[in-house]
Amino acid sequence: MKGISKHLGLDSHIPLVYDTDMTPEYLKEWRKKNGLSQSGLAKKLNVATMTVSRWETGLRSIPPFLSLALQAIECETKKRKED
């Protein structure tokens, strides 16, 4: 975990959270809060836009690692704003 935190420019004492109970509603809210369209999020995750749509509607289960990927996107966005 230290390697990931260092790569993302995070304090190694702040753990990344592995949330296995993400809801479709939370994912949609997170995406909108971070100014991403479904296709924009799909591109960042390297998945099809329909995959994001299906996660958000509950037609496909959200993979448990997605919370880590979203945190990485947040860190990347924050780092770009700081530069």
Residue pairs with C-beta under 8 A, 6 or more apart in sequence:
1 15
1 16
2 12
4 16
4 72
5 11
5 12
5 14
5 15
5 16
6 12
8 72
8 75
8 76
8 79
9 75
9 79
10 16
10 75
16 68
16 71
17 67
17 68
17 71
18 64
18 65
18 67
18 68
19 64
19 67
20 64
20 67
22 62
22 66
22 67
23 62
24 55
24 56
24 57
24 58
24 62
27 52
27 55
27 56
27 62
27 66
28 56
30 70
31 37
31 38
31 41
31 52
31 56
34 73
34 74
34 77
36 44
38 49
38 52
38 53
38 56
39 49
39 52
41 52
41 73
42 48
42 49
42 51
42 52
44 73
45 52
45 66
45 69
51 60
53 59
54 60
55 61
55 62
55 66
